[in-house]
Amino acid sequence: MPSWKPVFIEDFTAGKVGMRLRRDGFSRIEIRDNMAVLCTGPSEALYYSNAEIADGEFNNLLWKPPVALEARARVTGLHYGSMGIGFWNHSMVLGVSNPVWFIYLKARGTYPLQGFFAQSATYFAPIASWRNLKLWKLASTIARPLVPISIVSTKPRLPGIDLREWHVYRVEYLESKAVFFVDGEQVASLPAKPTETRADAWIDNAVFLPGRDPGRVYRHITQENRDETCLLIDWIKIYKLE
């Protein structure tokens, strides 16, 4: 039987980091205590703030399925914006963007996806949710052009999960599906399409909506945060099937 073999380990020892760091707006990144500390805020609502770590450039994506990512991480608070860990093909263009990751989303107002999800392209499976998803699941089924996402379940898999505690997150990105695990427990299995991709982890002050502009992109809907929030990453590992 094929088995997963580690091909890359980033454990942030001795303050070193082999991955690309990116900062936008009101943010900071530290490599300390054998961890990556990615922080945003305090942030103004009209300005994008982001702290991100990734291992591939826009035109040089390192991985393709079957590939797996595993990371041990926690967050210091539940801020307004997004954060996540997994794979992404580094595009925000509608129809091209192909995230395969864990994603947290929280916003003011009527934004529908309030919670922590497994996402593969436009498919979402709730792990924890702070809003009833039944109406949005129905809308995504009968009004697909207006709601261009697929909510595969309205029942959160781990409703009591505390993201402020340490957890091990794992994504197995296969040719036709993506399988998600938290602390070794499977929490979602979603359809997937194979693309070249990179490992990515971030925290920012934005959620995302499809753009109506000629660029046809997902647009940042930025949020105000009065305090700083940090994503702490103990290690990241990449695996390939041997």
N, CA and C of each residue as an Amber inpcrd file, in Angstrom:
protein
   726
   0.8370000  -1.1900000   0.0000000   0.0000000   0.0000000   0.0000000
   0.8830000   1.2550000   0.0000000   0.5340000   2.2710000  -0.7980000
   1.3090000   3.5210000  -0.7630000   1.2300000   4.1680000   0.6180000
   2.2810000   4.8610000   0.9890000   2.3080000   5.5500000   2.2750000
   2.8140000   6.9720000   2.0750000   2.4730000   7.8390000   3.0310000
   2.8880000   9.2300000   2.9610000   4.3070000   9.3840000   3.4900000
   5.1690000  10.0150000   2.7010000   6.5580000  10.2320000   3.0840000
   6.8000000  11.7310000   3.2580000   7.3700000  12.1560000   4.4090000
   7.6590000  13.5840000   4.5750000   8.7590000  14.0330000   3.6110000
   8.4990000  15.1210000   2.9070000   9.4710000  15.6520000   1.9480000
   9.9080000  17.0760000   2.2980000   9.2320000  17.6970000   3.2750000
   9.6010000  19.0460000   3.6990000   9.1170000  19.2400000   5.1220000
   9.9960000  19.7830000   5.9710000   9.6360000  20.0910000   7.3560000
  10.1300000  21.4980000   7.6720000   9.2170000  22.3400000   8.1250000
   9.5580000  23.6770000   8.6050000   9.2200000  23.7300000  10.0800000
  10.2650000  23.6830000  10.9390000  10.0090000  23.6830000  12.3790000
  10.5410000  24.9340000  13.0670000  11.0170000  25.9180000  12.3060000
  11.3760000  27.2420000  12.8090000  12.4280000  27.1920000  13.9090000
  13.3130000  26.2050000  13.8380000  14.3560000  26.0890000  14.8490000
  15.4300000  27.1380000  14.6180000  16.0470000  27.5610000  15.7050000
  17.1400000  28.5400000  15.6860000  16.7400000  29.8340000  14.9840000
  15.4380000  30.1410000  14.9920000  14.9750000  31.3770000  14.3870000
  15.0320000  31.3980000  12.8830000  15.2800000  30.2640000  12.2580000
  15.3960000  30.2180000  10.8020000  14.0430000  29.8860000  10.1750000
  13.8860000  30.3050000   8.9360000  12.6690000  29.9870000   8.2010000
  13.0150000  29.8700000   6.7290000  12.5690000  28.7850000   6.1030000
  12.8540000  28.5750000   4.6970000  11.6870000  28.9270000   3.7980000
  10.6040000  29.4480000   4.3840000   9.4220000  29.8010000   3.6160000
   9.3560000  31.3200000   3.4250000   8.5780000  31.7210000   2.4570000
   8.4290000  33.1350000   2.1210000   7.4950000  33.8140000   3.1180000
   7.8780000  35.0020000   3.5980000   7.0700000  35.7700000   4.5330000
   6.4810000  36.9830000   3.8250000   5.2430000  37.3000000   4.1380000
   4.5960000  38.4720000   3.5420000   3.8280000  39.2350000   4.6100000
   3.9690000  40.5550000   4.5910000   3.2240000  41.4350000   5.4960000
   2.5170000  42.5100000   4.6860000   1.2770000  42.8000000   5.0760000
   0.5210000  43.9050000   4.4970000  -0.1150000  44.7030000   5.6260000
  -0.0600000  46.0200000   5.5170000  -0.7690000  46.8740000   6.4560000
  -0.3080000  46.7240000   7.8890000  -1.2660000  46.6890000   8.8030000
  -0.9660000  46.6300000  10.2310000  -0.7640000  45.1690000  10.6380000
   0.4690000  44.7130000  10.5520000   0.7650000  43.3070000  10.8140000
   2.2240000  43.1620000  11.2240000   2.5650000  41.9870000  11.7420000
   3.9540000  41.6800000  12.0730000   4.1530000  40.1800000  12.0170000
   5.3920000  39.7720000  11.8210000   5.7770000  38.3660000  11.8130000
   7.0380000  38.2070000  12.6430000   7.0210000  37.2610000  13.5550000
   8.2120000  36.9170000  14.3410000   8.4670000  35.4170000  14.2180000
   9.7400000  35.0540000  14.1870000  10.1460000  33.6540000  14.3240000
  10.8690000  33.5670000  15.6620000  10.1990000  33.0000000  16.6470000
  10.7540000  32.9530000  18.0030000  10.2430000  31.7200000  18.7230000
  11.0110000  31.2800000  19.7220000  10.6300000  30.1190000  20.5280000
  10.2710000  28.9190000  19.6500000  11.0170000  28.7770000  18.5250000
  10.7840000  27.6850000  17.5650000   9.3620000  27.6840000  17.0190000
   8.8160000  28.8860000  16.8110000   7.4780000  29.0440000  16.2480000
   7.4760000  30.2100000  15.2660000   6.5230000  30.1710000  14.3400000
   6.1970000  31.3500000  13.5410000   5.0140000  32.0390000  14.2070000
   5.1300000  33.3370000  14.4450000   4.0740000  34.1230000  15.0720000
   3.6100000  35.1510000  14.0490000   2.4120000  34.9470000  13.5030000
   1.8480000  35.8170000  12.4800000   0.7330000  36.6280000  13.1190000
   0.8340000  37.9640000  13.0680000  -0.1000000  38.8170000  13.7960000
  -0.6540000  39.9150000  12.9050000  -1.9260000  40.2380000  13.1070000
  -2.5290000  41.4080000  12.4890000  -3.2590000  42.2170000  13.5540000
  -3.3970000  43.5170000  13.2690000  -4.1300000  44.4030000  14.1430000
  -3.2340000  45.1240000  15.1450000  -3.8480000  46.1400000  15.7850000
  -5.1650000  46.6810000  15.4960000  -5.2500000  47.1430000  14.0410000
  -6.4030000  46.9280000  13.4000000  -6.5370000  47.2050000  11.9720000
  -7.7510000  48.0790000  11.7070000  -7.5880000  49.0160000  10.7730000
  -8.6950000  49.8470000  10.3390000  -9.5170000  49.1110000   9.2930000
 -10.8090000  49.3870000   9.2650000 -11.7050000  48.6390000   8.3840000
 -11.4400000  48.8990000   6.9060000 -10.9000000  50.0560000   6.5530000
 -10.7280000  50.3990000   5.1450000  -9.3830000  49.9560000   4.5800000
  -8.5420000  49.3130000   5.3990000  -7.2080000  48.9530000   4.9420000
  -6.9560000  47.4630000   5.1870000  -6.3140000  46.8310000   4.2210000
  -6.0220000  45.3990000   4.3030000  -4.7790000  45.1660000   5.1430000
  -4.8830000  44.2570000   6.1200000  -3.7530000  43.8620000   6.9600000
  -3.6280000  42.3460000   6.9090000  -2.4040000  41.8460000   6.7170000
  -2.2000000  40.4200000   6.4750000  -0.8080000  40.0220000   6.9240000
  -0.7050000  38.8540000   7.5560000   0.5840000  38.2230000   7.8600000
   0.5050000  36.8020000   7.3190000   1.5040000  36.4040000   6.5050000
   1.3770000  35.1740000   5.7200000   2.7320000  34.4910000   5.5530000
   2.6890000  33.1770000   5.5050000   3.8820000  32.3920000   5.2440000
   3.5200000  31.3690000   4.1650000   4.3690000  31.2400000   3.1460000
   4.0800000  30.3550000   2.0210000   5.3920000  29.8510000   1.4400000
   5.3190000  28.7870000   0.6330000   6.5540000  28.2120000   0.1020000
   6.6330000  28.2330000  -1.4140000   5.7360000  28.9540000  -2.0760000
   5.7980000  29.0270000  -3.5320000   5.4950000  30.4280000  -4.0240000
   6.1110000  30.8230000  -5.1090000   5.8490000  32.1160000  -5.7120000
   4.6980000  32.0050000  -6.7070000   4.2240000  33.1470000  -7.1680000
   3.0870000  33.2140000  -8.0790000   3.2880000  32.3350000  -9.3130000
   4.4840000  32.3670000  -9.8820000   4.7560000  31.6020000 -11.1050000
   5.6900000  30.4240000 -10.8560000   5.7770000  29.9830000  -9.5990000
   6.6480000  28.8510000  -9.2670000   6.0310000  28.0840000  -8.1050000
   4.9410000  27.3750000  -8.3890000   4.2450000  26.5980000  -7.3720000
   4.8890000  25.2190000  -7.2660000   5.1620000  24.7850000  -6.0350000
   6.0690000  23.6610000  -5.8070000   5.3940000  22.2950000  -5.7950000
   4.0920000  22.2370000  -5.5590000   3.4650000  20.9540000  -5.2880000
   2.3070000  20.6800000  -6.2430000   2.0040000  19.4050000  -6.4120000
   0.8050000  18.9910000  -7.1160000   0.3100000  17.6980000  -6.4700000
  -0.9930000  17.4410000  -6.5100000  -1.5200000  16.2400000  -5.8490000
  -1.0600000  14.9660000  -6.5550000  -0.9420000  13.8690000  -5.7610000
  -1.2870000  13.7570000  -4.3360000  -0.2020000  14.3410000  -3.4320000
  -0.6270000  15.1990000  -2.5260000   0.2750000  15.8490000  -1.5840000
  -0.5120000  16.1100000  -0.2990000   0.1600000  16.1110000   0.8320000
  -0.4920000  16.3460000   2.1180000   0.2740000  17.3980000   2.8950000
  -0.4540000  18.1630000   3.6790000   0.1320000  19.1620000   4.5770000
  -0.3830000  18.9140000   5.9770000   0.5160000  19.0480000   6.9390000
   0.1650000  18.9050000   8.3470000   0.8120000  20.0530000   9.1120000
   0.0650000  20.6500000  10.0380000   0.6060000  21.7660000  10.8250000
   0.0110000  21.7370000  12.2260000   0.8300000  22.1340000  13.1840000
   0.3540000  22.3050000  14.5590000   0.2490000  23.8000000  14.8140000
  -0.9460000  24.2500000  15.2100000  -1.1660000  25.6900000  15.2770000
  -2.2650000  26.0280000  16.2810000  -2.2940000  27.2990000  16.6620000
  -3.3930000  27.8510000  17.4540000  -3.4790000  29.3380000  17.1840000
  -4.5890000  29.9500000  17.5760000  -4.7900000  31.3870000  17.4050000
  -5.0350000  32.0010000  18.7740000  -4.6410000  33.2680000  18.9450000
  -4.7630000  33.8940000  20.2670000  -6.1420000  34.4810000  20.5220000
  -6.9470000  34.6530000  19.4690000  -8.2830000  35.2110000  19.6540000
  -9.1210000  35.0360000  18.4190000 -10.4250000  35.2780000  18.5510000
 -11.3570000  35.1390000  17.4350000 -11.6350000  36.5330000  16.8700000
 -10.8500000  36.9230000  15.8870000 -10.8800000  38.2760000  15.3430000
 -11.8650000  38.3670000  14.1810000 -12.0740000  39.5760000  13.6760000
 -12.8380000  39.7820000  12.4540000 -11.8890000  39.6980000  11.2700000
 -12.1760000  38.7640000  10.3650000 -11.3160000  38.5450000   9.2150000
 -11.2330000  37.0630000   8.9160000 -10.0830000  36.6540000   8.3980000
  -9.9030000  35.2400000   8.0680000  -8.5350000  34.7700000   8.5310000
  -8.3810000  33.4620000   8.5770000  -7.0770000  32.8310000   8.7880000
  -7.2130000  31.4110000   8.2670000  -6.0740000  30.7950000   7.9920000
  -6.1620000  29.4280000   7.5150000  -4.8200000  28.7940000   7.2670000
  -4.8720000  27.4990000   6.9790000  -3.6800000  26.6950000   6.7160000
  -4.0530000  25.6480000   5.6710000  -3.2070000  25.4970000   4.6600000
  -3.4380000  24.4620000   3.6670000  -2.7250000  24.7480000   2.3690000
  -3.3740000  24.4200000   1.2620000  -2.8010000  24.6000000  -0.0780000
  -3.5970000  25.6540000  -0.8520000  -2.8850000  26.3690000  -1.7400000
  -3.5300000  27.3830000  -2.5780000  -2.7180000  27.5510000  -3.8490000
  -3.3940000  27.7570000  -4.9660000  -2.6910000  27.9410000  -6.2280000
  -2.3950000  29.4010000  -6.5490000  -2.4980000  30.2620000  -5.5370000
  -2.0660000  31.6640000  -5.6110000  -2.7900000  32.4230000  -6.7190000
  -4.1130000  32.3120000  -6.7430000  -4.9240000  33.1070000  -7.6660000
  -6.2210000  33.4870000  -6.9770000  -6.6600000  34.7380000  -7.1780000
  -7.9500000  35.1990000  -6.6750000  -8.9630000  35.3580000  -7.7990000
  -8.6390000  34.8930000  -8.9920000  -9.5330000  35.0210000 -10.1400000
 -10.6430000  33.9820000 -10.0490000 -11.8960000  34.4200000 -10.2070000
 -13.0280000  33.5040000 -10.1670000 -12.8680000  32.4150000 -11.2200000
 -13.1160000  31.1940000 -10.8440000 -12.9870000  30.0740000 -11.7550000
 -11.5900000  29.5060000 -11.8420000 -10.5940000  30.2470000 -11.3460000
  -9.1960000  29.7950000 -11.3610000  -8.7120000  29.4940000  -9.9480000
  -9.0980000  30.3400000  -9.0000000  -8.6590000  30.1750000  -7.6150000
  -9.0400000  28.7950000  -7.0970000  -8.0760000  28.0920000  -6.5020000
  -8.3100000  26.7130000  -6.0680000  -7.6990000  26.4830000  -4.6830000
  -8.3170000  27.0370000  -3.6340000  -7.8400000  26.7560000  -2.2830000
  -8.2650000  25.3790000  -1.8160000  -7.3770000  24.7010000  -1.1130000
  -7.6800000  23.4250000  -0.4670000  -7.1100000  23.5470000   0.9350000
  -7.9280000  24.0500000   1.8600000  -7.3930000  24.4430000   3.1580000
  -8.4650000  24.4960000   4.2300000  -7.9890000  24.6430000   5.4750000
  -8.8410000  25.0270000   6.5920000  -8.9380000  26.5500000   6.5740000
 -10.1490000  27.0760000   6.7430000 -10.3160000  28.5240000   6.7350000
 -11.3160000  28.9510000   7.8070000 -10.9110000  29.9840000   8.5540000
 -11.7500000  30.6420000   9.5540000 -12.2370000  31.9500000   8.9490000
 -13.5290000  32.2570000   9.1350000 -14.1230000  33.4790000   8.5980000
 -15.0500000  34.0950000   9.6360000 -14.8880000  35.4010000   9.8720000
 -15.7720000  36.1040000  10.7940000 -15.8880000  37.5470000  10.3340000
 -17.1280000  38.0540000  10.2750000 -17.3520000  39.4140000   9.7940000
 -18.5830000  39.9960000  10.4660000 -18.6750000  41.3030000  10.4210000
 -19.8870000  41.9720000  10.8610000 -20.9390000  41.8940000   9.7480000
 -22.1910000  42.0870000  10.1070000 -23.2260000  42.1490000   9.0900000
 -23.7360000  40.7840000   8.6720000 -24.1480000  40.6880000   7.4100000
 -24.8690000  39.5120000   6.9180000 -23.9720000  38.5200000   6.1990000
 -22.6860000  38.6370000   6.3180000 -21.7870000  37.6900000   5.6530000
 -22.1450000  36.2650000   6.0790000 -22.3470000  35.3450000   5.1210000
 -22.9440000  34.0460000   5.4600000 -22.0070000  33.0570000   6.1330000
 -20.7330000  33.0650000   5.7750000 -19.8330000  32.0070000   6.2360000
 -19.1080000  32.4530000   7.5040000 -19.7850000  32.2930000   8.6260000
 -19.2300000  32.6830000   9.9080000 -18.8650000  31.4180000  10.6670000
 -17.5750000  31.0750000  10.6440000 -17.1670000  29.8680000  11.3320000
 -15.8170000  29.3740000  10.8590000 -15.5760000  28.0930000  11.0850000
 -14.3250000  27.4350000  10.7180000 -14.6910000  26.2870000   9.7880000
 -14.0720000  26.2720000   8.5970000 -14.5070000  25.3830000   7.5320000
 -13.3360000  24.6270000   6.9130000 -13.6480000  23.4720000   6.3540000
 -12.7990000  22.8490000   5.3430000 -13.2860000  23.3600000   4.0000000
 -12.3610000  23.7950000   3.1470000 -12.7230000  24.3250000   1.8380000
 -11.8860000  23.6650000   0.7600000 -12.5440000  23.2840000  -0.3350000
 -11.8730000  22.8250000  -1.5440000 -12.5420000  23.5300000  -2.7160000
 -11.8200000  24.4500000  -3.3520000 -12.3920000  25.2910000  -4.4160000
 -13.6240000  25.9980000  -3.8630000 -14.8150000  25.7390000  -4.4070000
 -16.0240000  26.4160000  -3.9220000 -16.8520000  25.5470000  -2.9730000
 -16.3120000  24.4100000  -2.5550000 -17.0080000  23.5320000  -1.6170000
 -16.5910000  23.8550000  -0.1810000 -17.5920000  23.9630000   0.7100000
 -17.3400000  24.2690000   2.1190000 -18.0220000  23.2240000   2.9920000
 -17.2890000  22.7400000   3.9930000 -17.8510000  21.8540000   5.0080000
 -17.5900000  22.4820000   6.3700000 -18.6270000  22.7700000   7.1620000
 -18.4210000  23.4330000   8.4500000 -17.8030000  22.5050000   9.4930000
 -16.7790000  22.9910000  10.1390000 -16.2140000  22.2970000  11.2990000
 -16.7990000  22.9050000  12.5720000 -16.8510000  24.2340000  12.6280000
 -17.5720000  24.9720000  13.6580000 -18.2580000  26.1380000  12.9640000
 -19.4980000  26.4360000  13.3380000 -20.2330000  27.5050000  12.6700000
 -20.9660000  28.3460000  13.6950000 -20.9810000  29.6570000  13.4690000
 -21.6560000  30.5880000  14.3720000 -22.8940000  31.1830000  13.7290000
 -23.3730000  30.5640000  12.6560000 -24.5790000  31.0320000  11.9790000
 -25.2600000  29.8230000  11.3350000 -26.5860000  29.8230000  11.3440000
 -27.3380000  28.7230000  10.7250000 -27.1010000  28.7350000   9.2180000
 -26.6690000  27.6190000   8.6880000 -26.2950000  27.5430000   7.2800000
 -27.4050000  26.9740000   6.3890000 -28.5650000  26.6400000   6.9520000
 -29.5940000  25.9760000   6.1610000 -30.0750000  26.8510000   5.0020000
 -30.3180000  28.1400000   5.2720000 -30.7980000  29.0300000   4.2190000
 -29.7550000  29.1880000   3.1270000 -28.4900000  29.3150000   3.5230000
 -27.4350000  29.5150000   2.5300000 -27.1810000  28.2410000   1.7420000
 -27.3350000  27.0920000   2.3720000 -27.2090000  25.8410000   1.6230000
 -28.3080000  25.7350000   0.5760000 -29.5400000  26.1080000   0.9500000
 -30.6400000  26.0870000  -0.0020000 -30.3930000  27.0760000  -1.1300000
 -29.9450000  28.2820000  -0.7840000 -29.6810000  29.2960000  -1.8050000
 -28.5880000  28.8550000  -2.7570000 -27.5520000  28.2080000  -2.2270000
 -26.4500000  27.7720000  -3.0830000 -26.8770000  26.6430000  -4.0130000
 -27.9870000  25.9620000  -3.6590000 -28.4840000  24.8690000  -4.4900000
 -29.3950000  25.3710000  -5.6010000 -30.2960000  26.3140000  -5.2790000
 -31.2980000  26.7320000  -6.2510000 -30.9520000  28.0420000  -6.9570000
 -29.9720000  28.7670000  -6.4420000 -29.6020000  30.0510000  -7.0520000
 -28.0900000  30.1190000  -7.2180000 -27.5450000  29.1230000  -7.8730000
 -26.0930000  28.9780000  -7.9930000 -25.3900000  30.2230000  -8.5560000
 -25.9060000  30.8860000  -9.5860000 -25.1820000  32.0640000 -10.0820000
 -25.0720000  33.1860000  -9.0620000 -26.0680000  33.2900000  -8.1590000
 -26.0470000  34.3540000  -7.1600000 -25.2600000  33.9560000  -5.9150000
 -25.1980000  32.6680000  -5.6370000 -24.4620000  32.1510000  -4.4700000
 -23.4890000  31.1030000  -4.9810000 -22.3080000  31.5340000  -5.4580000
 -21.4130000  30.6120000  -6.1820000 -20.5490000  29.7450000  -5.2770000
 -21.1760000  29.1570000  -4.2460000 -20.4790000  28.2270000  -3.3770000
 -21.3730000  27.0230000  -3.1440000 -20.7900000  25.9440000  -2.6600000
 -21.5440000  24.7390000  -2.3180000 -21.2780000  24.3980000  -0.8570000
 -22.2960000  24.5440000  -0.0280000 -22.1980000  24.1640000   1.3740000
 -22.6630000  22.7210000   1.4790000 -21.7470000  21.8200000   1.7450000
 -22.0570000  20.3960000   1.6300000 -22.8020000  19.8530000   2.8510000
 -22.7860000  20.5920000   3.9480000 -23.4710000  20.1430000   5.1570000
 -23.8410000  21.3600000   5.9890000 -24.9320000  21.2570000   6.7400000
 -25.3000000  22.3210000   7.6720000 -24.9740000  21.9400000   9.1140000
 -24.3740000  20.7730000   9.3010000 -24.0560000  20.2900000  10.6450000
 -22.5560000  20.3760000  10.8790000 -22.1070000  21.2570000  11.7630000
 -20.6730000  21.3630000  12.0520000 -20.1260000  20.0570000  12.6250000
 -18.9140000  19.7110000  12.1880000 -18.3190000  18.4330000  12.5830000
 -17.7570000  18.4870000  14.0010000 -17.1700000  19.6020000  14.4030000
 -16.6090000  19.7590000  15.7520000 -17.0920000  21.0940000  16.3200000
 -18.3670000  21.2040000  16.6690000 -18.9080000  22.5080000  17.0660000
 -18.2510000  23.1170000  18.2950000 -17.6700000  22.3010000  19.1440000
 -17.0640000  22.8260000  20.3620000 -15.5760000  23.0850000  20.2670000
 -14.9780000  22.9980000  19.0860000 -13.5420000  23.1670000  18.9640000
 -13.1280000  24.5700000  19.4110000 -12.0530000  24.6560000  20.1570000
 -11.4980000  25.9340000  20.6050000 -10.2330000  26.1910000  19.7970000
 -10.2920000  27.1050000  18.8580000  -9.1500000  27.3740000  17.9930000
  -8.0030000  28.0360000  18.7290000  -8.2380000  28.4830000  19.9420000
  -7.1790000  29.0940000  20.7430000  -6.2890000  28.0460000  21.4060000
  -6.6980000  26.7840000  21.3190000  -5.8720000  25.6830000  21.8200000
  -5.0700000  25.0840000  20.6720000  -3.9970000  24.3760000  21.0090000
  -3.1700000  23.7410000  19.9900000  -3.9190000  22.5740000  19.3530000
  -3.8860000  22.5260000  18.0290000  -4.4460000  21.4050000  17.2780000
  -3.5050000  21.0800000  16.1170000  -3.5770000  19.8320000  15.6640000
  -2.8370000  19.4160000  14.4730000  -3.8360000  19.3320000  13.3170000
  -3.6040000  20.1400000  12.3040000  -4.4700000  20.2060000  11.1280000
  -3.7810000  19.4980000   9.9630000  -4.5260000  18.6690000   9.2630000
  -3.9530000  17.9030000   8.1580000  -4.8920000  17.9410000   6.9550000
  -4.3280000  18.2070000   5.7890000  -5.0550000  18.1870000   4.5190000
  -4.3750000  17.1810000   3.6040000  -5.1330000  16.2160000   3.1230000
  -4.6390000  15.2880000   2.1050000  -5.3060000  15.6550000   0.7800000
  -4.5260000  16.2310000  -0.1050000  -5.0110000  16.7430000  -1.3780000
  -4.7070000  15.7100000  -2.4500000  -5.7620000  14.9870000  -2.8590000
  -5.6240000  13.9010000  -3.8130000  -6.0860000  14.3700000  -5.1930000
  -6.0990000  13.4690000  -6.1630000  -6.4470000  13.8640000  -7.5250000
  -7.8850000  14.3540000  -7.6460000  -8.8150000  13.6990000  -6.9820000
 -10.2240000  14.0480000  -7.1590000 -10.9430000  14.3750000  -5.8570000
 -10.2430000  14.3500000  -4.7300000 -10.8650000  14.7140000  -3.4600000
  -9.8160000  15.2610000  -2.5060000 -10.3070000  15.9740000  -1.4980000
  -9.4620000  16.4850000  -0.4170000 -10.0500000  16.0060000   0.8980000
  -9.1990000  15.4360000   1.7420000  -9.6390000  14.8830000   3.0130000
  -8.9750000  15.6850000   4.1350000  -9.7770000  16.0750000   5.1400000
  -9.3270000  16.9740000   6.1900000  -9.4070000  16.2760000   7.5480000
  -8.3840000  16.5040000   8.3740000  -8.3040000  15.8940000   9.7020000
  -7.9440000  16.9610000  10.7360000  -8.5210000  16.8400000  11.9320000
  -8.1280000  17.6490000  13.0810000  -7.7610000  16.6900000  14.1980000
  -6.5210000  16.7620000  14.6520000  -6.0170000  15.8790000  15.7160000
  -6.2600000  14.4120000  15.3810000  -6.0820000  14.0770000  14.1150000
  -6.2130000  12.6950000  13.6690000  -7.6170000  12.2450000  13.3410000
  -8.6200000  13.0910000  13.5890000 -10.0140000  12.7310000  13.3110000
 -10.4420000  13.3450000  11.9810000 -10.9970000  12.5390000  11.0930000
 -11.4580000  13.0620000   9.8140000 -12.6770000  13.9460000  10.0380000
 -12.6220000  15.1690000   9.4690000 -13.7180000  16.1170000   9.6590000
 -14.3990000  16.4740000   8.3440000 -13.8060000  16.1420000   7.1910000
 -14.4460000  16.4650000   5.9130000 -13.7540000  15.7090000   4.7910000
 -14.5260000  15.4460000   3.7390000 -13.9990000  14.9260000   2.4800000
 -14.7520000  15.6550000   1.3720000 -14.0330000  16.3920000   0.5420000
 -14.6450000  17.2700000  -0.4520000 -14.1080000  16.9650000  -1.8400000
 -14.9080000  17.2020000  -2.8820000 -14.3810000  17.0750000  -4.2420000
 -13.2140000  18.0340000  -4.4530000 -12.2810000  17.6350000  -5.3000000
 -11.1210000  18.4780000  -5.5800000 -10.7280000  18.3390000  -7.0390000
 -10.0720000  19.3560000  -7.5320000  -9.5140000  19.3010000  -8.8820000
  -8.0110000  19.5290000  -8.7690000  -7.2150000  18.7800000  -9.5240000
  -5.7570000  18.8880000  -9.3820000  -5.2150000  20.1390000 -10.0520000
  -4.4280000  20.9060000  -9.2980000  -3.6780000  22.0360000  -9.8480000
  -2.3280000  22.0870000  -9.1480000  -1.3770000  22.7670000  -9.7500000
  -0.1530000  23.0870000  -9.0390000  -0.4990000  24.0280000  -7.8930000
   0.2120000  23.8930000  -6.7760000  -0.2140000  24.5870000  -5.5700000
   0.9800000  24.8920000  -4.6770000   0.7310000  25.6070000  -3.6010000
   1.7680000  25.8990000  -2.6240000   1.2010000  25.7180000  -1.2190000
   2.0740000  25.5480000  -0.2320000   1.6620000  25.5450000   1.1620000
   1.4840000  26.9910000   1.6120000   0.4320000  27.2490000   2.3840000
   0.1140000  28.6330000   2.7450000  -0.5430000  28.6670000   4.1200000
  -0.1720000  29.6560000   4.9240000  -0.8400000  29.9230000   6.1950000
  -0.8770000  31.4310000   6.3920000  -1.9810000  31.9470000   6.8960000
  -2.1240000  33.3920000   7.0010000  -3.1350000  33.7620000   8.0800000
  -3.0970000  35.0370000   8.4510000  -4.1430000  35.6610000   9.2500000
  -4.2910000  37.0810000   8.7340000  -5.5470000  37.5260000   8.5100000
  -5.7600000  38.8690000   7.9840000  -7.0630000  39.4430000   8.5330000
  -7.4050000  40.6370000   8.0820000  -8.6120000  41.3170000   8.5680000
  -9.7010000  41.3560000   7.5010000  -9.7360000  40.3640000   6.6140000
 -10.6790000  40.4020000   5.4980000 -11.4170000  39.0850000   5.3310000
 -12.6440000  39.1940000   4.8650000 -13.3560000  38.0530000   4.2940000
 -13.4850000  38.3350000   2.7960000 -14.0390000  37.4120000   2.0430000
 -13.9400000  37.5120000   0.5940000 -15.2960000  37.3070000  -0.0570000
 -15.5750000  38.1350000  -1.0730000 -16.7860000  38.0180000  -1.8700000
 -16.4160000  38.0500000  -3.3470000 -17.1980000  37.3790000  -4.1990000
 -16.9160000  37.4490000  -5.6340000 -16.9940000  38.8840000  -6.1410000
 -16.0240000  39.2740000  -6.9510000 -16.0010000  40.6290000  -7.4760000
 -16.9130000  40.7880000  -8.6740000 -17.4770000  41.9620000  -8.8430000
 -18.3220000  42.2750000  -9.9960000 -17.5810000  43.1720000 -10.9850000
 -16.2950000  43.3100000 -10.8160000 -15.5050000  44.1810000 -11.6770000
 -14.9790000  43.3960000 -12.8820000 -14.4040000  44.0760000 -13.8640000
 -13.9120000  43.3790000 -15.0560000 -12.8160000  42.3450000 -14.7760000
 -12.1340000  42.4800000 -13.6250000 -11.0890000  41.5170000 -13.2940000
 -11.6070000  40.1690000 -12.8510000 -12.9060000  40.0820000 -12.4890000
 -13.5250000  38.8180000 -12.0830000 -12.7400000  38.1380000 -10.9630000
 -12.5410000  38.8630000  -9.8590000 -11.7330000  38.3390000  -8.7680000
 -12.5370000  38.3550000  -7.4660000 -12.0560000  37.5680000  -6.4910000
 -12.5510000  37.6770000  -5.1250000 -11.9740000  38.9510000  -4.5090000
 -12.8260000  39.7680000  -3.9060000 -12.3990000  41.0390000  -3.3280000
 -12.3180000  40.9490000  -1.8100000 -11.3350000  41.6570000  -1.2280000
 -11.2140000  41.7510000   0.2170000 -12.3400000  42.6200000   0.7770000
 -13.0700000  42.1080000   1.7420000 -14.0280000  42.9000000   2.5140000
 -13.4050000  43.0800000   3.8910000 -12.7300000  44.2090000   4.0810000
 -11.8790000  44.3910000   5.2600000 -12.7010000  44.7610000   6.4890000
 -12.1580000  44.3670000   7.6440000 -12.8440000  44.5000000   8.9230000
 -11.9860000  45.2790000   9.9170000 -12.6580000  45.9870000  10.8100000
 -11.9480000  46.6720000  11.8960000 -11.7050000  45.7140000  13.0490000
 -10.4830000  45.7640000  13.6040000 -10.1360000  45.0200000  14.8170000
  -9.4550000  45.9730000  15.7860000  -9.9350000  46.0140000  17.0000000
  -9.3860000  46.9450000  17.9920000  -8.1410000  46.3970000  18.6680000
  -7.8970000  45.0920000  18.5460000  -6.7620000  44.4630000  19.2110000
  -5.9600000  43.6290000  18.2160000  -4.7760000  43.2660000  18.6220000
  -3.9400000  42.3810000  17.8170000  -4.3440000  40.9270000  18.0420000
  -4.3470000  40.1370000  16.9650000  -4.5810000  38.7000000  17.0430000
  -3.4640000  37.9900000  16.3040000  -3.0010000  36.8600000  16.8550000
  -1.8560000  36.1570000  16.2700000  -2.1910000  34.6900000  15.9880000
  -1.6430000  34.2130000  14.8900000  -1.6580000  32.7910000  14.5500000
  -0.2760000  32.2400000  14.8540000  -0.2130000  31.2570000  15.7550000
   1.0450000  30.6470000  16.1540000   1.1650000  29.2860000  15.4690000
   2.2820000  29.0700000  14.7770000   2.5080000  27.8160000  14.0610000
   3.7580000  27.1490000  14.6160000   3.5830000  25.9700000  15.1760000
   4.6910000  25.2270000  15.7690000   5.5480000  24.5780000  14.6870000
   4.8900000  23.9570000  13.7010000   5.6100000  23.3490000  12.5820000
   4.6580000  23.1110000  11.4170000   5.2480000  22.9620000  10.2370000
   4.5310000  22.6120000   9.0120000   5.2760000  21.4800000   8.3350000
   4.5600000  20.4560000   7.9060000   5.1790000  19.3300000   7.2030000
   4.4220000  19.0680000   5.9090000   5.1720000  18.7320000   4.8610000
   4.5930000  18.3560000   3.5730000   4.9420000  16.8940000   3.3000000
   3.9600000  16.1440000   2.7930000   4.1340000  14.7300000   2.5020000
   3.7730000  14.4380000   1.0490000   4.4340000  13.4500000   0.4710000
   4.0730000  12.9200000  -0.8310000   3.8650000  11.4060000  -0.7040000
   3.0200000  10.8540000  -1.5590000   2.8220000   9.4130000  -1.5780000
   4.0150000   8.7300000  -2.2250000   4.5210000   7.6800000  -1.5670000
   5.6660000   6.9410000  -2.1400000   5.2100000   5.5670000  -2.6190000
